[in-house]
Amino acid sequence: MKRLSTARTVGAKKAKDRYSFSLYETDRAIIADVTAALRRRDLPMDRTKFVRGLLHFTSEDDLLGAAVQQHSEDLLKSGPRERENIAERFSVEQLGDDAAKVGRVVGRLRAKGIKMNDSYVLRSQLRRLPPDHAMAPLFDAYLKEFPDGRRSEVRARRRPGKKHA
């Protein structure tokens, strides 16, 4: 996750807890399909809640494994690389512990000589999602813990003076 600066769309400087992910058209379609499937299961899901929830309940080891597997598959691909076809930069206010988790995965990958970024880690996980019926209980629990998708301290920062449950 590249942190947004106040001067640029993406950069390395922290501006609150907002992070930007580069998404390819394939990723956008995956997110749209899964969020629609979860909404059909009566979960009030949008793509921001989906990304936050996915990074929240996916373990660091699972994120690492998906990224390594995606890297191996990408090495076998011929033709142009997807990175030349970024469809969107999607920004989200990420939970601090979850942002740190993704950062640790990127660090572990780089320590192995695999140069990846936070967006790649997210995209790798998107490409290995379990069926929506398997994810529904996880997102249900996530939404009960974070009804609007954010921790109370993050909500409080956005609306000073208001108390949040």
N, C-alpha and C positions, 0 to 999 in steps of 0.2 A: 504494500500500500504506500504510494507516494503521498507524502503529506503536502497539503496545499499551503502555499504562502499567500499573503495578502496581495502580493504584486503579480503573481503568475498563476496560471491554472494548475500547473503541477510543479513541484520543486521539492527540495530537501528540508525546507524550514517548516517548523511546526506553526500552525495557525489553529488554535484550539485542538479539537480531536477529529478533524476532518481529514479523510484520506481519499485518494483518487485511484481508481482501478481503470486500466485500459481494457476495454471489452471488444472482442471481435463479434461479427454478426452471429456466429454460431453460439457464442456465450449469451448474447442477448436473447436468442431464441430459446435456449435452455432455461434461462431465468423466467421468461414469459410463460413457457409451457408448465414449468413446475409451480410457479405461483398460482397460475390458473387452476391446476390440479388441486393444490392445497386449499384454495378458496372453495372449490367444489366440495371439499371435506369440511366446510364451515369454519375455516381458519381465516381470520381477517389478515390476509397476507398481501404485501406489496413487495417490490424488489428490494427496497431498503431493508425492511424487516427480514426478508429472506437472506440477504447477504450477511447481515449482522448475526442472525440466528445460526446460519451455516458455520460461520467462523467461530461462533460461541461454543457449539456443541461438538464440533469436529476436533478430535484430539490432535495435539502437535505431531505425534507419530503418524497419524493417518494423513495429515496434510503433507508431511515429509514424504511418505510413501507414494502418494498420488503425484507429487511433483517429480520424484525420481522416475516413476513409471512413464509419465508424460514426456520427460526429457529423453528417455530411451526410445520412445515411439517417434519423437520428433527427429532424432538422429537418423532414423530409417526413411524419413520422408524425402521425396524428391520434389523438385519444383520450387516455386516461390514460397517464402515463409509468411505465415499469417501476420507477423508483426508489422508487415508493410500494409496491412489492411485493417487498421484499428477503426472500428465503427463509432466508438464513443468512449469518452472518459467519464466514468460514473463516480460521483463523490458521495461519501457517506460519513456520518459522524460515528466513529467506531468505538466500541467499548475498550477502555484502556488495556485490560488484561488480555483481550483477544487480539488487539493490535500488537502487543508485545509478543504474543504467541507466534503470530505470523512473522514478525521480525526475527524471532529465534530460528524459525524454519529456514528463512532466507540465509541467515548466518551459518547454519549447519550445512546448507547446500554449498555455499561459497567455500566453506572449510574443506569440502570434498572436491573443490575445483569446478563446481557447476555454477555458472553465473546465471542467476535468475533474480527476479524481483517479486514483490508482493502480488502484483497482478497475475504473474505466472502461477503462483501458488494457488490463488483463487480459481483461475481458469482450469488448472489441473484437477481441482476438487470438483468443479462443475461438470467436468467430463466423466466423472466416476460416481455420480450420485446414485444412491439406491432408489428403488421405486418410491413413488409418493406415499404409498400406504405404509412404508417403513419409516419414512421421515415424518409423517403426520404426528405421531406421539411426541417426537422430539420438539417439533415446532409448537405443539400445544403446550408443552411444559415451558418452553422458552417464552411464549406469549403470556403465560400465567405469571412468570417471574418478572418479565419486563413488558407490561401491557402495551406501552407505546414503542417498545423496542429499545429503550434506553434505560440505563440505571438512573436511580433517583438523583445522584450527584450531577449527572450530565443534564438531566431535565432542570435541575435547580439553577445551573449556570445559564441556561437559555432564558429562564424566567425568574430573575432574582426577586426575592421577597415572597414567592409562592411556595407553599409546602406541597410536597408530593408524597404519595403513599408508596 
